[in-house]
Every structure is written in structure tokens, then in C-alpha cells.
Amino acid sequence: MDHDPRLERRPDRLRNQFSRSPGDAPGDDGTLPLTKETIMTMTKRAIPLAAAAIALSAASPPGTVQRIAGGVMVNPTASDAARVSVTVHGDGMFHVVAQPAAALNLPRSPSLMAPSPPAPLANARISETADSVTVAGPRGSAIIDRTTGAVRFLDAGGKEYLATARPASFRPTSADGQRYWAVSQQFNRGSDEGLYGLGQHQNAQMDYRCQDVELAQHNMDIAVPFVVSTRGYGLLWDNNGISRFGNPQPYKLVGDGLRVTSNGKPGFTATYYLAGKAVVTRQETTIDYQYLDDQLKWPEAAKATTTAAAGGQNPQGNAVEPQKVVWTGTLHPDSTGQHKFQLYGSSYHKVWVGGKLVLDRWRQNWNPWYSNFDVPMTRGKPVPVRIEWLPNSGYMALLHNAPLPAADCNSVWMTSDTARAIDYWVIPGGSIDAAIAGYRQITGKSAMLPKWAYGFWQSRQRYDTQKEVVDTVATYRRLGIPLDNIVLDWRYWRDDDWGSHKFDPTRFANPDKMIDDVHAMNARFMISVWPKFYPTTDTYKELAAKGLVYQGNIRQQNKDWVGPGYLSTFYDPYAPEGRRIFWDQVEKRLAKKGVDAWWADASEPDMHSNLSIEKRLDTMGPTALGPAAEFFNSYSLMNARSFADGWKSYKPDVRPFLLTRSGFAGLQRESAAIWSGDVASRWFDLRAQISAGVNASMSGIPNWTHDIGGFALEDRFSTKTPKPQDLDEWRELNLRWFQFGAFSPLFRSHGEAPFREIYEIAPEGSPMRASMIWYDHLRYRLMPYIYTLAADTYVSDGSIMRALAADFPNDRAVRNIDDQYLFGRAFMVAPVTDYRARSRKVTFPAGADWIDFATGRVHRGGTSAVVAAPAERMPLFVRAGSVVPMGPVTQYVDQDRAAPLTVTVYPGANAQFSLYEDDGTSEQYRNGAYTRIPILYDDRSGTVTIGTRQGTAWKGMPDMRKVRVKWVSPGKPVTDDNAFDVEVAYAGRPVVVRRP
């Protein structure tokens, strides 16, 4: 999400919210406020010693240096930071905390993203000079300036990779009547590095250098304040509140900052049309229909028609839009450079600047979001602007930020609205992969998902009856189309019973049998569980009796969109008792019926859409730990803990699995995956998913997915009788999205009508259906490769979906490519994101050659080419010098554990692969119950060596299997039937296979 322009006025608006004393918060591991009474408890729980010392120590004179566990506390002589602590942890990661004097004795909440970080190093090396203090560890050193508190980070060879730039900034603010600071710290001013991570965002931006990104949870936006660099380090900004990367100044409405005039007057000329006729023309200082309350600004005379269905014809008989608004004006820039704009909108909207169309988008009217566009402008040179909008009861705002100086734009700049310290971790990894591994040392290992989660899922908004669920699985099985998971979305309850976790008996007469029937067909059952409750439910009453539900949404009298509309609210997962009761309710009413996995929707939390930030804060707090402003981004993490901890107590040897719409730093430890929210079914949105998924993965959360085909559709697609040309486009869009989905970490079809089942969306006998089935088959054929990637996210802190820059950081040509990515280390994927495109340009990273999966043709690294992209196939390449294990097509994962394994060799360099196998569902992998089969390829001799099986036997492990080897060459690619060149028997002992 990009910034609310009113943010700078928020602090005054937060003063009258609920207040809470530290003693009110319940406590458990990682959720105690930092008070004098709890310091000893928290240090036992691995809360960083530096933070504890800062909270307790009396103010020391400027210039003082105090040694603490793992590092030092420096009191700068000329800085807004009265104290800067730097400690080294684990294998050499640095933790930095800086505070203003007035914050030193205020309580600080413990970290939620890093509740049990690596302990401070007992043997950290400390040295001092008159000007600085150095803290050194195994992977380098941090040098603190005694005057300014500035910190420089050097690698083990003494080379600087990260350094603070401007002095730390602390601006007083408040939340719930308590003292806080808005904080900001800039690093690496003038850098040329590539930057990735920051969660999941929807603007088709891959490299975030010189970009502005707001970190604030939203339906389609996931905030993770972690960034990795092509310099090989990671920076984890430990703040739970709304934050920003890039320009520390929030975007402002055009007209509030950037001057705009029309007809010689300030503001825009706004013309409102009904059925093609202008009904209102007026001057408007800004364009601001951003939130629900802003709809009150709508002119009365333009309210007669508000829906797309109420259009008409002009006198010539041509169709006209039912309702339209046009804003025109002239922009007057007062600085030269690349001006950044955001159009916050829903429904159809277009923007022209200087006569050029710069934006043409659509979003569903209830889910507006920001579209970014940059415009080069010259100081003093006016530029005309025009915005056209078909409102359809939607939202609209135009915002702007002035250009930063080049050195500031090209920097790492982090800002947070609510804090009591600047708190961050620096990971001197040496590579993006190593930086992500360090992030997981701090925030938690990525738990393994069950193997079936990597098969194909079918979902829909929504299955209305028990019969629809069972029949869907049965149809997949009858047609022989592989499937592993069926998902039951929301509203399986009675409409007036949200949060009861009870099925509507008129539509789901026997849910236990429904789930049993799914299981009998060797599929899994996932169900949607919201943290939402109607006050009439017994579940709400149980939580409310202990003060564990928020009251703001009820106080605001916000009703939801179901039937006549009902009051609702969410529970408080920051309270241990809240998490326990919530799970207990879910376990008794859902888990015991045989549910396999959970879908946590609206976990931002989104209690009522399209509220202003101020009203959102009022709905979601105060939390058991403190003001909602301080914990704005972390709700999904605590909600995920409810499921993970609850399931572990319920089925301790079965892997828990949660899919959650929002996420936060540390989510990967909670056996959770994320998805990209209710995205629109449009070509731009398909393209935006690529960078969204890659950067989510580069944020340390490896398991990510999306609604194949997009969630929400334009009317032209969703009507029962679409025009032939619209139906053709809809089907091609879904096919291209499905191809991309097959090479996403999780492979999941979901969305609003039309239905998304393969047999519904693709006509029988059509090339589209054949292509979708081909990709579904390919997914299952690649399961040995994919599941090894999944295991490596735990075993070696790897990533499944990877930025090109992760493997090729020195190839500047690939840093900002937003429509290619790596799937593991072997595959490079190039989705097609343009309608009717039958070819596309592909850039081949320097440092490796690339083999076309479809033809075996070799493309040299460091080149680019326009490659064929027929509708039924997506360009796909394999790195020369790769070993890709494959299996046969199965109807579900592990249908035949002893099935033949095909080792596919892509020559051009030596290669190796370590095939991972386990039972696929239990927690025994944590105890080492898994095996590895090392596979080595020698390119000079063409020999493949299948090494000794390593590890511990696991339940169901086959003693013997056939291993087949296929050598790929131009004109002899992998075939649909997994044809091979040599077959051998493998019983766990080494086998050498020579190329015939």
C-alpha cells in the first residue's frame, strides 16, 4: 500500500483512543511489555540484552560508552539519539537500537517478529578510539561514531556494505494517549545496489531502488519490513506499525502539495456526467473520494445513477457510460525531476499527463488500490492533466510526491510512524540467499508444509452445498485430472451466524461425511476461518466475557455486506487467552470433523473495507499489548500463531498448514503461506503477480500463491452471456495465469464466477483444456524437484521463487526485469502477460547458458531473444548444468512412492542435486526422519552418479526403485511420457550411469 496523505496529521487524531497501562497486558512467550518487573523473565526468553539494558539503565552522560553482552551502548555527544546500542549475535548479525532521551525509561514491547533471536556473542570484540567504537564478530564489524551515533558496517575483509547516512530522526507523536515517536533512518545514500523484499506489493516493481513503498497491511498488500541487497546483506526493520521504504514523506493529494490550476483558479475543473450529459461542473481543490466518509462530498445532482448496469444511449444510438467524472487541470511543478504519482482508484479510470495516456486500469469497486506512475517534469513548466473515471460507487484520489535528490532516491531509507526506538538488524550475508538465511535465524525457521500442499488445489467463491464440494473432487477423479486439495470458502454458515464455526444444516447436512468423502477420494479438505464474529454468536460471547474482542467496529456501527448487513468485530490474538479460546472453538467445531488445513481470510485485519487509517485503528485496538498504531502490521502473525500452536497441541505429529491473506516478518515459522488477495482479473494484474511473488519470497516467506485467473471480474467477463470476444479474452487470460500458477510455490485456482474448475472453464476437447491438463501433469511430474525445493526452505533456508538478481547479482540487465524469475535454481520462467501475444522477449542472465524446455535449444547467457510463446505454452528455460528429478503423472502426491524416478540432465556444466524425501505429513522431519539421494553429473564424461542414500528411514520409504536417466540436447527435450535413455535399479547404494 502507498501512503495515506493524511498520515502527517494522524498523531493528533490518535490521542483520544483507549489507553492501557502496561500491567493490563496478559503475558506469555514473546508477548510481555518491557517493564522493570519483567526484564528478568524476558532475558531468559532471549529478548536481546541490549534492549533490556536500554529500558532500565539511567541516562548516561554524552560520550559515555558502556559495554553490554555482545556489544556496546554509546551515548553520542551530538545526536537526537541519546543512546545507540550495537550488539553482535549468532554467527555475526548485528542488532542496533537507538532512542531519544525521553524514551529511555518508557516501557518497550518485545519484538513480535523476533521473539527468540540468536543470543549475543560472548566473545564479541570491542575496541575504542577517541572518535569511534568498534564491535566485531565472525562476519565483520560495526563502527559507531561517538559524536553522531552513525554506524558503518564492514564485511570480514574490511569493505563497507551498509552505513547510516542522515542522522537518526525522532519526531514526537502519541497513540492512545501514550508517548511515541515517528522515527526514520537512512542508509547507503547514493547507492547503486538492487533492493528486494519488503513483502508483497502490486505495482509490477521488481527492484525497489528509487521506489517508495508503504508498509501497511491491506487486502492485496503484505508488509514485511525486510530488504535484501545485491551487495549481499539484509536489513530487518523491527517495527510493527505503519512504515515506509523510500521517501520518508507521505504522499499528498495533488492540490495539497503539488499546485494545480484550472481556468485560472486553484484546483481541478470537475465535470460529472449522467448518461452522457454533464449535470455538475465545479472547481475542486483536490481529487479525494478515497474513503467511505469521503463519499459525502459527492454532488447531489450527480447521484441519480451509480451503477454500471444503468447506462443508456446517446441520440445517435451509441452506448454511453451511466456515470462519469472528468477532472482537468494544469500541474505546476516547483522542482525538476521524476515526479511520483499514485492514483488510488476502483472501477475504470484513466490518466493523461501532457496529452499522453499514462494509466488505464480497472479494479472492483469495493477494493480500490494504488497505481503508481512517474512523470518527468521541469520546474516552472506547466503540464496539463486529465483524469476520467466511471465511478460505479467506487473510490478515487490522486496523490503526488516531489522528486528526491538523486542520492536520496538511491538509498535505503526506513521510516515508521509509531515507535519508541529505531530498532533494526543487519545481516552480513555475502549473498541474497545468505541474507535470507540470516533473517530466518532471527525470526524463525520456515516450517515445512505437508507435501500435498504442493499439488493442485481447486477452490471457488464459493461452493454453496456439501454436494458441490464432493462432486467437484469426484469429477476431477473421474476425468483423471490430478488434484490434491479442495477448499471451502466463506459463508458455509447461516448468514446471521458468522463466527459460530457452524455449518448451515440446510446446505451442509452432514459435514463430517462430506470431509470423509473427500478423504476417501485421496484429497484434502481446507476451510476458510475468519477472525470475525457477530455479537449474537456464542463464540463471540465467550471471548467478549474476557475482554478479548475489539469494540471499535461495533461502536462505529459498521455493518457488513451480507444480507441486510450485520454488526461484527474481530478477536484479539495478542492476548494468549484470546488465541487459546479462538483455537479451542475452531477445534471443537471444525478440526474434529477432519479438516486438514486452514484458510485465514481478512487477516490484515480487514473489519470494514475502505475506512480511513484513523478509523481502521479504532476498529483494531487497543490490543492486549498496546495501541493498535504500534501493532498495525502484526495481526496476521499473531492470528497465525493461534492456528499453529492450537494444531500442534491437537495433532502434534501432523504438520499444521495455514493460508493467510496477510503476513508479517516471522510468519514462515508458523507453518503458514500467504496469497496475494482479491486481485483483479486483468492482464496488468497478472503481470503484477510476478514481482509480488518474487519479492514476497525475497522477504523470507517462501510459500506464496495467488488466485489463478484473478479474483474479481469485470462485468463483461462475469455476465452469463459474455460477448464472444470477451469470452475468448477471459479464457486466454486464465490459461496464461494457469501456466504461471504451475510454476508458483503453491498451485491454486480460485475466484468469483465464472467457475474456475478446469472442466468448467475450458471446453471439452479444446486446446485450452489440453494445455491446462498438460501443466497440471507437469506440476506432478516435477514433484520430486518441487518438494526438494520446499524441503530446502527448512533445511537450508532456501527460497522456491527467486529473483534473477539472487543468482546473478552482478548482471545489471536483469535487476529490474519484472516478468521473469527463477523457480528453484534450475528453471527460469517467462510468463506471457499480454493478450494475444504469441512471442515475447526473454533476457538470459549472464553467467549461465539456458536451455529451452520445449525444444532443447541453447541460449547463451548475457543475450536476449524474442522466443515463441504459443497460447498453449509458456516460455520456460533450464539452466545449463542442471539435474532435474521427475516422476510420472499421478492423481495426487505420493500415490505411488516407489514410482520410477527420471533424472533429467541439462548438459553444459557440471551439476548436482540432492533429492529430498520424507513421509510428507508428519513432524518427524524435525527429528531428522528424511533421506537425501545425491545426484552428480560430470559434464566432461556425461556420467551421472546416483550416490548413497543418506539420512534416516521414514514411514513408507521404498527400499527399491527404478531410476531412469534422460540427457537433454537440442531437438531432444523432455517429452510428455518421460522418455529416458538408461534405466537402472536403485536400492540406496551408489550407481554410476554412463551416457550411451
Secondary structure, DSSP 8 states (H G I E B T S, - for coil): ----TTGGGHHHHTTTS----GGGS---TT---B-GGGHHHHHHTT--HHHHHHHHS----TT-EEEETTEEEE--SSSS-SEEEEEEETTTEEEEEEE-GGGTTS-B---SS-SS---B-TT-EEEE-SSEEEEEETTEEEEEETTT--EEEEETTS-EEEEB-S--EEEEEEETTEEEEEEEEEESTT----EEEEEE-SS-----TT--EEE--BTTBEEEEEEEETTS-EEEE---S-EEES-SS--EETTTSSEEEETTEESEEEEEEETTEEEEEEEESS-EE-SGGGGGGS-GGG-S--SGGG-EE-TTS-EE-SEEEEEEEEEE-SS-EEEEEEEEE-EEEEEEETTEEEEEEEE-TTS-EEEEEEEEE-TT--EEEEEEEE-TT--EEEEEE----HHHHSSEEEEEEEESSEEEEEE--SSHHHHHHHHHHHH-------GGGGSEEE--S---SHHHHHHHHHHHHHHT----EEEE-S--S-TT-TTS----TTT-S-HHHHHHHHHHTT-EEEEE--SEE-TTSHHHHHHHTTT-B--HHHHTT-B-SSTT--B-EEB-TTSHHHHHHHHHHHHHHTGGGT--EEEETTTTT-SSTT--HHHHHHHT---SSS-TTTTTT-HHHHHHHHHHHHHHHHSTTB---EEES---TTGGGGTEEEE--S-BSSHHHHHHHHHHHHHHHHTT---EE--BT-SB--HHHHSSS--HHHHHHHHHHHHHHHHHHHTSSSEEE--SSS---HHHHS-TT-HHHHHHHHHHHHHHHTHHHHHHHHHHHHHS---SEE-HHHH-TT-GGGTT-SS-EEETTTEEE----STT--EEEEEE-TTS-EEETTT--EE-TTEEEEEE--TT---EEEESSEEEEE----SSTTS-TT--EEEEEE-SS-EEEEEEE--SSBSGGGGT--EEEEEEEETTTTEEEE---EE---TT--S-EEEEEEE-BTTB---TT---SEEEEESSS-EEE---
